Amino acid sequence: MRIFLYRVKNVVTGLVSLALVAVFALGGWAISACKLRAIEGERVFYLNSASSQGLRKEELSLRDFANITGESVRFSHEGKGAETLANEIADKYGAEILFTESAGGVTSYYCYTDDWENGLELNGVTVNLHVAVSKTECVVGTPIIFDGF
C-alpha cells in the first residue's frame, strides 16, 4: 500500500509541475501577444478579424489570446507636438513612418516595423503600426486603429 501511495504522490506531483509550467508558458506567450504593452492607457483588443467588424474587448480571457488580430491604446498627452510624439512611438517599436494624413484635427502616422508579422496594405505599402494624434489625445494601434479617433 505504501508503494502505491508513493507512486500516486509522484504522479500528482508531476502533473502539478506540468500544469505550472503550462501556466507560465501561456502567461509568457500571452504577454508577448500584447504588442503595445509598453504604452499605458485605455487598451482595446480586436479578435477574430482584421477589421472594425471584429469582436472588441477590453478584458481578455486566456482563450482570447489566440484570436487577437489587433490592439489599440488611447492616452492623454500634454505639451508634445504630434510629430514628436509619433516619432517617439515609432522609435520605441523600431518602425519607419511611411506616410501621414490629417483630417478633423487629427494627424495619422502610418508606420511599419519588421519586428511584427502581418499588417494591412494601404496606399501600396504594408502598415502595421498606426499613430493618431490630436491636440490632447493619442491613439496607437496595430495593425491600424479600428475604433476611429
C-alpha positions as semicolon CSV with decimal commas, in nm:
position;residue;x (nm);y (nm);z (nm)
1;M;0,000;0,000;0,000
2;R;0,285;0,236;0,082
3;I;0,440;0,185;-0,261
4;F;0,105;0,257;-0,426
5;L;0,064;0,584;-0,231
6;Y;0,422;0,681;-0,312
7;R;0,355;0,631;-0,684
8;V;0,029;0,826;-0,668
9;K;0,211;1,109;-0,490
10;N;0,479;1,114;-0,763
11;V;0,219;1,118;-1,040
12;V;0,025;1,401;-0,874
13;T;0,346;1,600;-0,814
14;G;0,442;1,551;-1,179
15;L;0,100;1,663;-1,302
16;V;0,104;1,972;-1,080
17;S;0,454;2,059;-1,203
18;L;0,344;2,016;-1,564
19;A;0,039;2,235;-1,505
20;L;0,254;2,510;-1,351
21;V;0,494;2,500;-1,645
22;A;0,200;2,526;-1,886
23;V;0,054;2,825;-1,698
24;F;0,386;3,010;-1,701
25;A;0,445;2,929;-2,068
26;L;0,096;3,050;-2,161
27;G;0,145;3,361;-1,949
28;G;0,465;3,447;-2,133
29;W;0,301;3,384;-2,468
30;A;0,001;3,594;-2,368
31;I;0,220;3,886;-2,268
32;S;0,406;3,869;-2,599
33;A;0,071;3,872;-2,784
34;C;0,014;4,225;-2,650
35;K;0,236;4,423;-2,884
36;L;0,163;4,763;-2,732
37;R;0,226;4,659;-2,370
38;A;0,490;4,933;-2,328
39;I;0,223;5,203;-2,362
40;E;-0,010;5,276;-2,072
41;G;-0,365;5,383;-2,138
42;E;-0,713;5,262;-2,228
43;R;-0,647;4,936;-2,412
44;V;-0,876;4,764;-2,662
45;F;-0,817;4,429;-2,831
46;Y;-0,974;4,317;-3,158
47;L;-1,044;3,948;-3,202
48;N;-1,115;3,718;-3,497
49;S;-1,099;3,981;-3,775
50;A;-0,855;4,236;-3,910
51;S;-1,126;4,499;-3,941
52;S;-1,360;4,710;-3,731
53;Q;-1,611;4,426;-3,765
54;G;-1,405;4,209;-3,528
55;L;-1,501;4,144;-3,169
56;R;-1,386;4,433;-2,948
57;K;-1,275;4,355;-2,590
58;E;-1,106;4,550;-2,314
59;E;-1,056;4,246;-2,088
60;L;-0,926;3,917;-2,224
61;S;-0,977;3,561;-2,114
62;L;-0,696;3,311;-2,161
63;R;-0,860;3,160;-2,470
64;D;-0,887;3,505;-2,635
65;F;-0,510;3,539;-2,679
66;A;-0,503;3,303;-2,977
67;N;-0,762;3,520;-3,155
68;I;-0,605;3,867;-3,117
69;T;-0,583;4,036;-3,458
70;G;-0,533;4,393;-3,343
71;E;-0,481;4,617;-3,044
72;S;-0,503;4,986;-2,964
73;V;-0,417;5,209;-2,671
74;R;-0,562;5,558;-2,607
75;F;-0,393;5,804;-2,375
76;S;-0,384;6,177;-2,299
77;H;-0,077;6,380;-2,373
78;E;0,013;6,737;-2,299
79;G;0,274;6,964;-2,446
80;K;0,414;6,732;-2,714
81;G;0,366;6,804;-3,080
82;A;0,209;6,535;-3,298
83;E;0,526;6,474;-3,499
84;T;0,745;6,448;-3,187
85;L;0,505;6,204;-3,023
86;A;0,471;5,993;-3,340
87;N;0,849;5,978;-3,383
88;E;0,898;5,870;-3,019
89;I;0,643;5,589;-3,059
90;A;0,786;5,479;-3,395
91;D;1,137;5,473;-3,244
92;K;1,012;5,269;-2,947
93;Y;0,896;4,995;-3,185
94;G;1,173;5,026;-3,444
95;A;0,921;5,147;-3,702
96;E;0,952;5,370;-4,004
97;I;0,684;5,634;-4,067
98;L;0,564;5,564;-4,422
99;F;0,309;5,840;-4,476
100;T;0,081;6,077;-4,286
101;E;-0,263;6,226;-4,332
102;S;-0,459;6,491;-4,144
103;A;-0,834;6,527;-4,105
104;G;-1,059;6,687;-3,845
105;G;-0,776;6,798;-3,616
106;V;-0,614;6,453;-3,608
107;T;-0,285;6,366;-3,773
108;S;-0,235;5,997;-3,852
109;Y;0,109;5,843;-3,895
110;Y;0,115;5,510;-4,075
111;C;0,423;5,306;-3,992
112;Y;0,588;4,971;-4,050
113;T;0,816;4,766;-3,825
114;D;0,995;4,447;-3,928
115;D;0,958;4,324;-3,568
116;W;0,591;4,235;-3,616
117;E;0,426;3,994;-3,854
118;N;0,123;4,085;-4,057
119;G;-0,014;4,423;-4,147
120;L;-0,259;4,580;-4,387
121;E;-0,185;4,722;-4,727
122;L;-0,264;5,093;-4,753
123;N;-0,151;5,320;-5,036
124;G;0,051;5,032;-5,181
125;V;0,259;4,969;-4,866
126;T;0,221;4,738;-4,569
127;V;0,127;4,918;-4,246
128;N;0,140;4,750;-3,904
129;L;0,158;5,047;-3,664
130;H;-0,078;5,345;-3,669
131;V;-0,039;5,653;-3,451
132;A;-0,319;5,914;-3,445
133;V;-0,259;6,237;-3,256
134;S;-0,499;6,519;-3,172
135;K;-0,432;6,824;-2,959
136;T;-0,478;6,633;-2,630
137;E;-0,504;6,260;-2,710
138;C;-0,307;5,993;-2,887
139;V;-0,423;5,652;-3,005
140;V;-0,171;5,387;-3,110
141;G;-0,293;5,078;-3,293
142;T;-0,169;4,767;-3,464
143;P;-0,205;4,692;-3,746
144;I;-0,419;5,008;-3,764
145;I;-0,663;5,181;-3,532
146;F;-1,001;5,015;-3,585
147;D;-1,210;5,225;-3,344
148;G;-1,176;5,561;-3,504
149;F;-1,043;5,855;-3,316
